């Protein structure tokens, strides 16, 4: 979409899909079957808009920012969208009472089905209002590109769709780094989506699970932006930064998994240890996203940024979908799910160790500018 329609039209199209999707979920119809279909349709439209939001950051940073600002811009644009997920971890438990007895909110004791239904509808209306405000702002002012390109790469010609996909699928180094991104991030996305279910057997409430998810995402945003700024100051260090982050993710996920097996490992199972290990895991993995994005673009340049990041995002969603598919059959015990985390992080670490990095886009900017 970015390559054909440009940034402004793509953003407007994406945000309009989100407005329509959020609006369908708010239609006040008493027939539950029709209401269910509308909600599923709204979720489908929102899902169609998702890849564009996730993949826009590298294209935005290349179009608008100079080479010594690109990694920082990519980090801010990609990680700020994660704050919505961080807010969801809090809004769910704090606004909607839990019906399963895992929440400590005083509201739960006097809640009923109608009250929970009203609170869910309030959340849906609030989401519709926020998405509509974003769409209106983009419609009022969102230029597609600056008056003058900020770098040589921003003004250079890119490959066509067909040649881009051929280049990606035939580039072994790209496939290696794509799997290094997609496997741990896909597993982590599926795992964090059911974090409440995973922590319930160890007597962690829904609210505590929400706070764990919130701080892991916020911490990942802060560390990710700091790492990206470091990458802008000292160029050519993307692989080294990823090795540090994935080493930390491997250690944190192993710590969490062994802590949950307290009957075997006899490690202390406390709220503090669960908070620390989960939050560290989220920080290390979430902060690696913009670094991966920049390394993808550098590796396969002149393939358009949107195509490159779209492929790796699709792979990540595939791994997440496969994991959640198995969860539908093996949902009575979660130790296998927890072991997927350190296994995926370790595999990613090994792939990055074997990866030979290159900076084709940066080389073009430096050499031609000189």
N, C-alpha and C positions, 0 to 999 in steps of 0.2 A: 504493500500500500504506500509506504513512504516513497519508494522508488518511482512509482507511477503517478500518484496523486499529489505528492508533496506533503510537508509536515502539517500545514494548517488544515487542509481538507481531510487528511487522515485523522487528526485529533478531533475535528468536528464530527466526523462520521462515527468514530469510536464513542465519543461522549453522548451522541444522540442514541446509540444503541443502549448505553447504560441508563439513560433517562427513560427510554421506552421499557427496558427490562425492569427497572425499579418501579415504574408506574404500573405495570401489569401485576406486580405482587401486591399492590395496594388497592386493587379494584374490589369494592365492598359487595361481594356476591355471597348469598347465604348457601347456595348449592355447593357442597364440599367438593364434589367431583370436578365441577367447572373451576372452582377456586384452585384446586390442586393443579389442573392443567395450566392455568394462568401463571401460577407460581413457577412451575417447571419451564414454561415458555420464557418467563422473565429471567430465570437463572441461565437458560440457554443463550439469550441475547447478551447477558452480562459476561458469560463465558467467551462469547465471540469477541467481545471487546478486550478481554484480558490479555491475550498475546501482544496486542499493539501497545498496551500500557507497559508491559514488561520489557518490550524490545525497543522502546522509543529512546531510551537514555543514550546509547552510543551514537545513534544518528543525530540526536539533538546536540550532543557535545561536539561532534565533528562539524556540524553545520554552523554553530554559533561561537565556538571557543577556540582559542589558540592552542598549539601543542602543549604548552606548559600549564594548561588549565583543563585539559580534556579529561584526565582521570578523575579529578575532583568533581567536574560537572557530571560525569557519568555516575559517580557515587551518589551525589545529591539527588539526581533525577531518578535513579533506580531505587535507592533506599528510602526516600521519603514516601514512596508508595507503600512500603512495609509498615509505616506508622498507622495506616488504616487497619492492617491486620492486628497491630498491637492494640489499637483501640477496641477491636472486636473482642479480644481476650478479656477486656474489662467490662465492656457494655453488656455482653451476654450474661455473666454472672451477677452483675450489680443492678441491672435493669429488669431482667426476667428472672423470677424465682425458679429455683430448681425443684422439679417434682420427685427426684429420686432420693431425697434425704441426704445428699452429700454437701449441701450448703449450710453455713452457719448463720445466714441472714435471719433476723427476727421476722422478716416478712413471710418466710416460707411457712410458718406454723399456721397462718391464717389465709394462705393462698388457696385458690381453687382453679378449676379449669378455665372459667371465664376470665378470671383476673390474669392468668398467664397469657391467655389469648389476647387480651387488651394490651398487655405490655409488649408482646411480640409485634402487634400491629403498630404500636407507637414507634418501635425501632424501625419498622419498614417505612413509615411515613417520614421519619427523620432522615433516613438514607435517601429517600426520593428527593427531599428538599435539598440536601447537600449536593447530590449529583446534578440537579437542575441548576443550582447556583454555579457549579463548575462549568457546565455547558454554556450558560449565559455569559460567563466571563470570557471563555474562549471565543464565543461568537462575536463579542464586542471587540476584543483585541487579542489576536494571536498570529503574528506574522510568520510566514513560512520560512523566511531566511533573512539574514542581515543584508544591508545595502552592499557590502563588500565582503567577500569570503575571508575568514580569519586565517586561513592556511592554504597551502598548495593542495593538500589532500581534500579540503572542502570543495575546491573548484575543479578537481580532476574528474575524468570520465570513469564510470564504473562498468562492470560487466553486466551483460543481460541476465535475465532470469535463468535461461537454459544453461548458459555458460557458467553461471554462478553455482548452480546445483551440481553440475559436472565437476567443477573445481573442488567443491566441498567434499563430495563423495569419493573423489580420487586422491584427496589429500590425507595421507595416513596420520600426519602430525595433528591435523585438525580433529580427526576422528578420535585420536587418543585424548586430547584435551577436552573434547566435547563429552566423552564418557566420564572423564575426571570431574567434570562439573555436574552432569546430569544424574549420576548414580547417587552421590551423597545428598545433593540438594533435593532430588526427588524423594528419597527415603525420608529425609528430615521433614519435608513438607507433609508427607502422609503421616509420619509419627506425631508431629506437633498438632495435626488436625484432630487426633484422638487422644491428646495428652491427658484429658480429664479421665478417660477410661483406663489409661495406663497407670495413672497415679491413684485411682480409687482403691485398688487392692492394698496399697500401702498406706491407706487412711489419710490421703491428702484430699482436701475438699475442692469443690469446683472453683471457689473463689481463689484459693491458693494456687491452683493450676493456672487460672487466668493471670494472676500476678507473675507467675514464672514465665509464661509466654510473653507477657507485656515487657518485662525487663530484658528478656533475651533479645527481643527485636529492637528495643530502644538501644541497648548496648551494642548490638550489631551495627545499627545505623551510625552511632558515634565513632566506633572503632573503624568501620568501613570508610567513612569520610576522612578520618585521620590517616589511614593507610594509603588512600588514594592521593591525599595531599603529599605524603612522603614520596609516592611514586612519581608525582609531577616534579618534585624537587630533584630527585635522583632517578633519572630515566634508565630503563633497561633492567629494572629490579622486580618485574612482575612475577617471575617464576620464584624468586627467593621469598617474596611476600606470601605467595600461595603455599609454599612449603612450610612456613612458620604457622600460618593459619590452620592448615589441615593437620599438622602435627598436634596443635592444641586441641582441635576437634576430635582427633583420635583418642587422645588421653582423656578428655572430658567425657566422651561417650562411653569409654571403657569404665571409667570411674562410676558413672551413673548405672550402667548395666550390672556391675559387680555389687553395687550398693543395694540394688533391688533384690539380689540373690543373697540376702543377709543370712539366711539359714545355712548357706553353703560357705560363704566367704567370711562371715562374722564381722563384716565391716559395719560401722555405726550407721544405722538408718534413722536419720533425724531430718526435720524440716530444713535445717541449715545445709546439710550435705546435699539434699535433693535440689534445693534452690540453687546452690553454688554450681553443681555439676550441670544442671539443665541450662542455667543462664550462660555459663561459659560455652557450652556447646552451641547455643543459639548465636552468641557473639561471634565465635570463630567462623561458623558456616555462613551466617547472614552477611558478615563483613567481607567474605570472599567473593560475593556476587559481582560487584563492579570491577574487581581486579580480573576476574575471569572474562568479563565482557570485553575489557580493553585488550586482553591477551588474544581473544578470539579475532577481533578486528585486525590487530597487528599481524596475526599469523596468516590470514587468508586475503589480505588486501590485494587487489581492488574489488573484492566481492562486497556488495552493499551491506552496510551494518544491519539493516532490518532483516535481510535474508539469513545472515549468519546467526544472529541472536534468536531468530525465529526457529531455526533448526534445533539449536541446543535447548530452547525452552520446550519445544515439542518432545524432545528426548526425555527431559526431566519429568514432564507430565506423564509420559509413558511409564517410566519407572515408578512414579507415585501411584498410577492407576493399577499397575500389576500388584504392588504391595497391598493396596486397599482391597483388591480382588481376593487375594489370599486371606485377608483379614475377615472377610465374610464367612469363611469356612473354619478358620482357627481363631475364634474370638473369645474362647473361655480362658485362655492363658496367654500372657503377653511376653514371656521371656524370649521367645524366638524373634518377636518384633524388636525388642530392645537390642538383641545381638546383631540385627541388621545394621544398626547405626555404626558401631565401631568397625564392622566388616566393610561397609561402604566407604567410610572415611579412610581406612587403611589402603583399600584398593585405589582410591583416588590419589593418595599420597605416593603410592608406587608409580602410578601413571605419570604424575608430574615429575617425579625423579628421573624418569626415562625420557621425558619430553625435551626436545631441543628447541629453545625459544628463538624467535626472530622478530624484528621490528621493521617490517617493510614500509608501513605508513609513516612511521617516525623518520626512517631513513630518507624517504622522499621529501618530507618537509624540511629536514636539516640540509640535505645536499642541494636541493633546488633553490631554497631560500638563500643559501650562501652564494 
